Amino acid sequence: MPYVNIKITREGASAEQKAELIAGATELLRRVLGKNPQTTVVVIDEVETDNWGIGGETVTVRRARGQ
């Protein structure tokens, strides 16, 4: 049973976009590894930009600078 955990920043991904991520990850595992889609679990975690750090600073700070 494959388990996929997708972590994205909480910046307004729509329900449709999340559904596409889930379907796409499931299909990729089926196509590449022959995994059964019925037993593939995909979880999307949305993280606030204040809780996501890159290079020693938060994504919030980086985005404010235009990075």
Rosetta silent file (secondary structure, phi, psi, omega in degrees, C-alpha in Angstrom):
SEQUENCE: MPYVNIKITREGASAEQKAELIAGATELLRRVLGKNPQTTVVVIDEVETDNWGIGGETVTVRRARGQ
SCORE:     score description
SCORE:     0.000 S_00000001
   1 L     0.000  104.035  177.497    0.000    0.000    0.000 S_00000001
   2 L   -67.740  144.466  176.251    1.825    3.139   -1.194 S_00000001
   3 E  -128.038  120.274 -179.560    1.542    6.227    0.983 S_00000001
   4 E  -115.416  130.468  177.359    2.290    9.610   -0.580 S_00000001
   5 E  -118.391  114.853  178.822    2.506   12.786    1.511 S_00000001
   6 E  -103.255  125.031  178.352    2.410   16.048   -0.433 S_00000001
   7 E  -113.054  125.952  178.362    3.292   19.169    1.539 S_00000001
   8 E  -133.270  157.787  174.776    2.406   22.556    0.088 S_00000001
   9 E   -74.345  147.672 -178.890    2.186   26.045    1.504 S_00000001
  10 L   -80.041   91.545 -178.142   -1.324   27.171    2.399 S_00000001
  11 L  -138.169   34.954  171.010   -1.851   29.704   -0.342 S_00000001
  12 L    89.716   27.826  172.656   -5.200   28.907   -1.809 S_00000001
  13 L   -62.986  130.055 -177.546   -4.881   25.620   -3.688 S_00000001
  14 L   -77.080  164.069  176.013   -8.406   24.839   -4.806 S_00000001
  15 H   -59.396  -36.613  179.290  -10.260   21.599   -4.134 S_00000001
  16 H   -66.501  -41.032  178.262   -9.983   20.870   -7.853 S_00000001
  17 H   -65.606  -40.998  178.218   -6.212   21.345   -7.832 S_00000001
  18 H   -65.256  -40.463  177.577   -5.840   19.074   -4.815 S_00000001
  19 H   -61.902  -38.020  178.389   -8.004   16.429   -6.471 S_00000001
  20 H   -66.705  -39.530  175.745   -5.755   16.634   -9.536 S_00000001
  21 H   -61.082  -45.116 -179.455   -2.650   16.163   -7.360 S_00000001
  22 H   -62.963  -47.169  179.630   -4.208   13.114   -5.709 S_00000001
  23 H   -63.935  -40.944 -178.050   -5.264   11.588   -9.019 S_00000001
  24 H   -67.081  -43.324  178.494   -1.899   12.362  -10.625 S_00000001
  25 H   -64.067  -40.814  179.131    0.201   10.880   -7.821 S_00000001
  26 H   -63.452  -45.164 -179.972   -1.991    7.782   -7.797 S_00000001
  27 H   -65.861  -38.157  178.805   -1.714    7.372  -11.573 S_00000001
  28 H   -61.035  -44.939  178.213    2.063    7.882  -11.498 S_00000001
  29 H   -65.297  -36.290  177.009    2.499    5.062   -8.984 S_00000001
  30 H   -64.844  -47.734 -175.357    0.232    2.831  -11.057 S_00000001
  31 H   -70.368  -45.160 -173.784    2.070    3.576  -14.305 S_00000001
  32 H   -82.381  -42.264 -174.279    5.667    3.532  -13.067 S_00000001
  33 H  -111.610   -2.882 -179.846    5.562    0.898  -10.316 S_00000001
  34 L    72.042   24.514 -178.246    2.407   -1.054  -11.114 S_00000001
  35 L   -77.558  146.983 -179.420    0.813   -0.135   -7.785 S_00000001
  36 L   -74.915  118.871  179.072   -2.889   -0.714   -7.240 S_00000001
  37 H   -59.049  -28.173 -178.023   -4.742    2.631   -7.218 S_00000001
  38 H   -69.867  -17.970  179.606   -7.318    1.158   -4.821 S_00000001
  39 H  -115.576   10.007  179.186   -4.691    0.796   -2.112 S_00000001
  40 L   -89.704  126.701 -179.615   -2.721    3.996   -2.792 S_00000001
  41 E  -107.485  129.873  176.502   -3.084    6.639   -0.087 S_00000001
  42 E  -125.720  127.318  178.928   -2.334   10.301   -0.855 S_00000001
  43 E  -121.437  133.303  175.799   -2.372   12.957    1.877 S_00000001
  44 E  -110.281  121.017  175.167   -1.965   16.674    1.249 S_00000001
  45 E  -105.028  127.044  175.998   -0.703   18.762    4.154 S_00000001
  46 E  -102.619  125.885 -174.597   -1.043   22.520    3.816 S_00000001
  47 E  -113.612  132.840  175.701    1.497   24.449    5.873 S_00000001
  48 L   -61.212  144.311 -177.571    1.258   28.121    6.790 S_00000001
  49 H   -64.314  -23.354  174.615    4.091   30.122    5.214 S_00000001
  50 H   -70.788  -17.214 -178.191    5.203   31.225    8.708 S_00000001
  51 H  -104.776   11.640 -178.786    5.834   27.532    9.484 S_00000001
  52 L  -124.537  119.139 -177.103    7.881   26.763    6.358 S_00000001
  53 E  -114.204  143.477  175.275   11.516   27.805    6.301 S_00000001
  54 E  -137.221  128.457  176.504   14.055   27.998    3.493 S_00000001
  55 L    60.342   30.512  175.703   17.610   29.199    3.942 S_00000001
  56 L    86.681    8.253  177.406   17.054   30.195    7.556 S_00000001
  57 E  -142.485  162.300 -177.110   13.956   32.316    7.053 S_00000001
  58 E   -76.401  157.623  175.368   10.247   31.804    6.630 S_00000001
  59 H   -62.259  -33.838  178.134    8.511   31.654    3.288 S_00000001
  60 H   -56.037  -47.839 -179.396    6.433   34.630    4.462 S_00000001
  61 H   -65.094  -44.511 -179.480    9.585   36.776    4.685 S_00000001
  62 H   -61.897  -42.853 -179.484   10.936   35.490    1.363 S_00000001
  63 H   -65.859  -35.631  178.501    7.644   36.181   -0.417 S_00000001
  64 H   -62.748  -30.280  177.317    7.548   39.699    1.030 S_00000001
  65 L   -86.833   -3.602  179.441   10.929   40.280   -0.645 S_00000001
  66 L    87.867   18.977  178.346    9.668   38.825   -3.910 S_00000001
  67 L   -97.701    0.000    0.000   11.531   35.515   -3.777 S_00000001
